[in-house]
Amino acid sequence: MIVTDTDGLLLLFDPATRGPLDPTSGKAVTDVQKRVQFYVANLHARKEGIIIPTPVLAELAILAGQLARLITPSCATRACLI
C-alpha cells in the first residue's frame, strides 16, 4: 500500500499533467503516464491500494475545480484507491 500526494493523484487521473523534472538532468521525465499505469497495474496485481489523504482530495478540488467532480465518482470504481 502506498500514500500519494496531489501530484501523484493528478498524474493518475489527468493524462495531460506534465511529469516531474529529473533532478540530475533537469529535463522532463519521459513516459510518465506509462510509468503511472504500470505502477498502478502492479499494485492492483498484488491487491494493494493507494491511500489518498483527505488534504490531497481537498487540494485537488481547489486546483481542479470542475475536474474534481469528474474524478470523485471514478475513485469509487477503482478498487486500488482507498
C-alpha positions in Angstrom: 0.0 0.0 0.0 1.2 3.5 -0.8 0.1 7.0 0.0 0.0 9.6 -2.8 0.2 13.3 -2.8 -1.6 15.8 -5.1 1.0 15.5 -7.9 0.7 11.7 -7.9 -3.1 11.9 -8.0 -3.1 14.3 -10.9 -0.8 12.1 -12.8 -3.2 9.2 -12.1 -6.3 11.0 -13.3 -5.2 13.6 -15.9 -3.1 12.3 -18.8 -2.3 15.9 -19.8 -0.5 16.5 -16.5 3.2 17.1 -17.1 5.6 14.9 -15.2 8.3 15.9 -12.8 11.8 17.1 -13.8 14.7 14.7 -13.5 16.9 16.3 -10.8 20.1 15.1 -12.4 19.4 16.3 -16.0 16.8 19.0 -15.4 14.7 17.5 -18.2 11.2 16.2 -18.0 10.8 12.6 -17.1 9.7 10.6 -20.1 6.7 8.2 -20.5 5.1 9.4 -17.2 1.7 8.1 -18.0 3.1 4.7 -18.9 5.0 4.6 -15.7 2.0 5.5 -13.6 -0.2 2.9 -15.4 2.5 0.2 -14.9 2.8 1.1 -11.2 -1.0 1.0 -10.6 -1.2 -2.3 -12.5 1.4 -3.8 -10.3 -0.3 -2.5 -7.2 -3.6 -4.0 -8.5 -2.0 -7.3 -9.2 -0.7 -7.5 -5.7 -4.1 -6.4 -4.4 -2.5 -3.4 -2.7 -4.2 0.0 -2.5 -3.4 3.7 -2.9 -4.3 5.8 0.1 -5.4 9.3 -0.7 -5.3 11.6 2.3 -8.2 14.0 2.8 -6.0 17.1 2.4 -4.9 15.8 -1.0 -8.6 15.4 -2.1 -9.3 18.9 -0.8 -6.3 20.4 -2.7 -7.3 18.6 -5.8 -10.8 20.0 -5.5 -9.4 23.5 -5.2 -6.9 23.1 -8.1 -9.1 21.2 -10.4 -12.5 22.8 -9.9 -14.8 21.1 -12.4 -12.4 18.2 -12.9 -12.8 17.2 -9.3 -16.4 16.5 -9.9 -15.4 14.0 -12.6 -12.6 12.4 -10.6 -14.6 11.8 -7.4 -17.0 9.2 -9.0 -14.2 7.4 -10.7 -12.4 7.0 -7.3 -15.3 4.7 -6.3 -14.8 2.5 -9.3 -11.1 1.9 -8.9 -10.5 -0.9 -6.5 -7.0 0.1 -5.7 -8.0 3.5 -4.3 -8.8 3.9 -0.6 
